[in-house]
Amino acid sequence: MSLSRTRKIFAYTAVAALVAAAGWAAQASKARAAAAPHCVTIARPKPKPNGGRKAPKLKLDPAKHYDVTLVTNCGSFTIRLDVRHSPHTAASFAYLARTHFFDRTIFHRIVPGFVIQGGDPTGQGIGGPGYETVDRPPANTVYREYLAAMAKTQTEPAGTAGSQFFVVTGPGVQLPPDYAVLGTVYVGRKVVDLIGKLGDAQEQPTRVVEILRTTVRVS
């Protein structure tokens, strides 16, 4: 075999390898795009009745893990409840999730780089389940990114919780230790990141983000 023919074979092989690599790269890019969270456009759901629930009597076992998954039209994320520090808050949230309280409610407040807030049956930021729990957080509580906590009014005592909750979406958020700690998002953080970008300067969502359903897993 001549040297010139060998060079041609090497050239053909190199071209084939480049074509194959380009194909693999394209497939990988499509796979990443398919895996990336995205929102499905939906109509805003009708408001649900405010209140009407009674506080649950069932307690959660602090030796077990309770994971609440929220399925939204922008993807799913899971909060692991902090039963040890917030037993009443965690038990209430698990109860509301199991009884479909959060289904077909929206994230009514989205502040980019700060929080996403939901859990209000009316969708206006004024509703709740009809009862309150109290788990005063430790004085050294830091509301880190992806921590979930319960919203309350400024006049309510520290640690007061109804059904409205928020997830911190930015680093270095400065909040006083007044908000009952719900837990931490440990699955689906990219979905939280996506939702966290969908707010305007008035803290209003730029598109409907609906909690379609919730599930509770115990392990």
C-alpha positions as CSV (number, residue, x, y, z in Angstrom):
1,M,0.0,0.0,0.0
2,S,1.4,3.4,-1.0
3,L,1.8,6.2,1.5
4,S,-0.7,8.4,-0.5
5,R,-3.5,5.7,-0.1
6,T,-2.7,5.5,3.6
7,R,-3.2,9.2,3.9
8,K,-6.6,9.0,2.2
9,I,-7.7,6.3,4.5
10,F,-6.7,8.4,7.5
11,A,-8.5,11.4,6.1
12,Y,-11.7,9.4,5.5
13,T,-11.5,8.0,9.0
14,A,-11.0,11.5,10.5
15,V,-14.0,12.9,8.6
16,A,-16.2,10.0,9.7
17,A,-15.1,10.6,13.3
18,L,-15.9,14.3,13.1
19,V,-19.4,13.5,11.6
20,A,-20.1,11.0,14.3
21,A,-18.9,13.4,17.0
22,A,-21.2,16.1,15.6
23,G,-24.1,13.7,15.6
24,W,-23.5,12.7,19.2
25,A,-23.1,16.4,20.2
26,A,-26.5,17.2,18.5
27,Q,-28.2,14.3,20.3
28,A,-26.7,15.3,23.6
29,S,-27.9,18.9,23.0
30,K,-31.4,17.7,22.2
31,A,-31.4,15.5,25.3
32,R,-30.3,18.4,27.5
33,A,-33.0,20.6,26.0
34,A,-35.7,18.0,26.6
35,A,-34.5,17.5,30.2
36,A,-34.4,21.2,31.0
37,P,-37.5,22.4,32.9
38,H,-40.1,24.4,30.9
39,C,-43.5,25.8,31.5
40,V,-46.7,24.7,29.8
41,T,-49.1,27.6,29.1
42,I,-52.3,27.2,31.0
43,A,-55.3,29.4,32.0
44,R,-55.4,30.7,35.6
45,P,-57.5,28.4,37.8
46,K,-60.6,29.7,39.5
47,P,-60.1,30.7,43.2
48,K,-60.9,28.1,45.8
49,P,-62.9,28.6,49.0
50,N,-61.0,30.3,51.8
51,G,-60.7,28.5,55.1
52,G,-62.9,25.6,56.1
53,R,-60.3,23.3,57.5
54,K,-59.6,22.1,61.0
55,A,-56.1,21.7,62.4
56,P,-54.8,18.1,62.1
57,K,-54.3,16.2,65.3
58,L,-52.0,13.6,63.7
59,K,-48.3,14.1,64.5
60,L,-45.4,13.1,62.3
61,D,-42.6,10.8,63.4
62,P,-39.3,12.8,63.7
63,A,-37.4,9.6,62.9
64,K,-38.8,9.5,59.4
65,H,-38.5,11.6,56.3
66,Y,-41.6,13.3,54.9
67,D,-41.2,14.5,51.3
68,V,-43.8,16.6,49.6
69,T,-43.7,16.8,45.8
70,L,-45.4,19.7,44.1
71,V,-46.3,19.1,40.5
72,T,-46.6,22.3,38.6
73,N,-47.1,23.3,34.9
74,C,-43.4,24.3,35.0
75,G,-42.1,20.9,36.4
76,S,-41.9,19.3,39.8
77,F,-39.9,19.9,43.0
78,T,-39.8,18.2,46.3
79,I,-39.6,19.7,49.8
80,R,-38.3,17.5,52.7
81,L,-40.2,18.7,55.7
82,D,-38.3,19.8,58.8
83,V,-40.2,17.7,61.4
84,R,-37.6,18.2,64.1
85,H,-37.6,22.0,64.2
86,S,-41.2,22.6,63.0
87,P,-43.4,19.6,64.1
88,H,-46.7,21.5,63.9
89,T,-45.9,23.2,60.6
90,A,-44.7,20.0,59.0
91,A,-47.8,18.0,60.2
92,S,-50.1,20.7,58.9
93,F,-48.4,21.0,55.5
94,A,-48.4,17.2,55.0
95,Y,-52.1,17.1,55.9
96,L,-53.0,19.9,53.5
97,A,-51.0,18.2,50.7
98,R,-52.6,14.8,51.4
99,T,-56.1,16.3,51.3
100,H,-55.4,18.2,48.0
101,F,-55.7,21.6,49.5
102,F,-52.9,23.0,47.3
103,D,-54.2,21.4,44.1
104,R,-55.1,24.0,41.5
105,T,-53.7,26.9,43.4
106,I,-51.0,29.3,42.0
107,F,-47.8,30.9,43.0
108,H,-49.3,34.4,43.4
109,R,-46.1,36.2,44.4
110,I,-42.8,35.8,42.5
111,V,-39.9,38.1,43.4
112,P,-36.8,37.2,41.2
113,G,-33.7,36.6,43.4
114,F,-35.8,36.5,46.5
115,V,-38.8,34.2,46.9
116,I,-41.7,32.4,45.2
117,Q,-44.8,32.3,47.3
118,G,-47.9,30.1,47.0
119,G,-50.4,28.1,49.1
120,D,-53.3,30.6,49.1
121,P,-56.6,29.0,47.9
122,T,-57.9,32.5,46.8
123,G,-54.8,33.3,44.8
124,Q,-54.7,36.8,46.2
125,G,-52.3,36.4,49.1
126,I,-55.0,36.7,51.7
127,G,-56.3,33.2,52.2
128,G,-55.5,30.2,54.3
129,P,-56.8,26.9,55.7
130,G,-58.9,28.4,58.5
131,Y,-56.5,27.6,61.3
132,E,-53.0,28.5,62.4
133,T,-50.0,26.6,63.8
134,V,-47.0,28.1,65.6
135,D,-43.4,26.8,65.5
136,R,-41.1,29.7,66.5
137,P,-37.8,29.3,64.6
138,P,-34.4,29.4,66.4
139,A,-32.9,32.8,66.8
140,N,-30.0,31.8,64.5
141,T,-32.2,30.7,61.6
142,V,-30.8,31.7,58.2
143,Y,-33.1,31.6,55.2
144,R,-30.7,30.1,52.7
145,E,-31.4,29.5,49.0
146,Y,-33.9,26.7,48.5
147,L,-35.1,26.8,52.1
148,A,-38.9,26.7,52.3
149,A,-40.7,28.6,55.1
150,M,-44.2,29.8,56.0
151,A,-45.5,33.2,55.2
152,K,-47.2,35.4,57.8
153,T,-48.3,39.0,58.3
154,Q,-46.1,41.4,60.2
155,T,-48.5,41.5,63.1
156,E,-48.7,37.8,63.7
157,P,-46.3,36.2,66.2
158,A,-43.1,34.7,65.0
159,G,-43.5,31.2,63.7
160,T,-47.2,31.6,62.9
161,A,-48.3,29.5,59.8
162,G,-51.4,28.9,57.8
163,S,-51.0,27.5,54.3
164,Q,-49.0,30.1,52.5
165,F,-45.4,29.2,52.0
166,F,-42.4,30.5,50.2
167,V,-39.2,29.2,48.8
168,V,-36.0,31.3,48.9
169,T,-34.6,31.7,45.4
170,G,-31.6,33.8,45.9
171,P,-28.3,33.7,47.9
172,G,-27.8,36.0,50.8
173,V,-31.5,36.8,51.5
174,Q,-31.8,38.8,54.7
175,L,-34.9,37.9,56.7
176,P,-35.5,38.0,60.5
177,P,-36.0,34.6,62.2
178,D,-39.8,35.1,62.2
179,Y,-40.9,32.6,59.7
180,A,-41.6,28.9,60.6
181,V,-39.2,26.7,58.7
182,L,-41.0,24.2,56.5
183,G,-38.0,22.3,55.0
184,T,-35.6,22.3,52.1
185,V,-36.0,21.8,48.4
186,Y,-33.7,18.9,47.7
187,V,-35.1,17.6,44.3
188,G,-36.1,19.9,41.4
189,R,-34.1,22.9,42.2
190,K,-33.9,23.8,38.5
191,V,-37.7,24.0,38.5
192,V,-37.6,26.4,41.4
193,D,-35.0,28.5,39.5
194,L,-37.2,28.6,36.5
195,I,-40.3,29.7,38.5
196,G,-38.2,32.2,40.3
197,K,-37.5,34.1,37.1
198,L,-41.2,34.6,36.3
199,G,-41.9,37.7,38.3
200,D,-42.1,41.4,37.5
201,A,-41.1,44.6,39.5
202,Q,-44.5,44.5,41.2
203,E,-43.8,41.0,42.6
204,Q,-46.5,39.6,40.3
205,P,-46.1,36.5,38.2
206,T,-45.5,37.1,34.5
207,R,-47.3,33.9,33.7
208,V,-49.5,31.4,35.5
209,V,-47.6,28.9,37.6
210,E,-50.1,26.4,39.0
211,I,-49.7,23.6,41.5
212,L,-51.5,20.8,39.7
213,R,-51.2,18.3,42.5
214,T,-49.1,17.3,45.5
215,T,-48.0,14.0,46.9
216,V,-46.5,13.0,50.2
217,R,-43.8,10.2,50.5
218,V,-42.7,8.8,53.9
219,S,-39.4,6.9,54.2
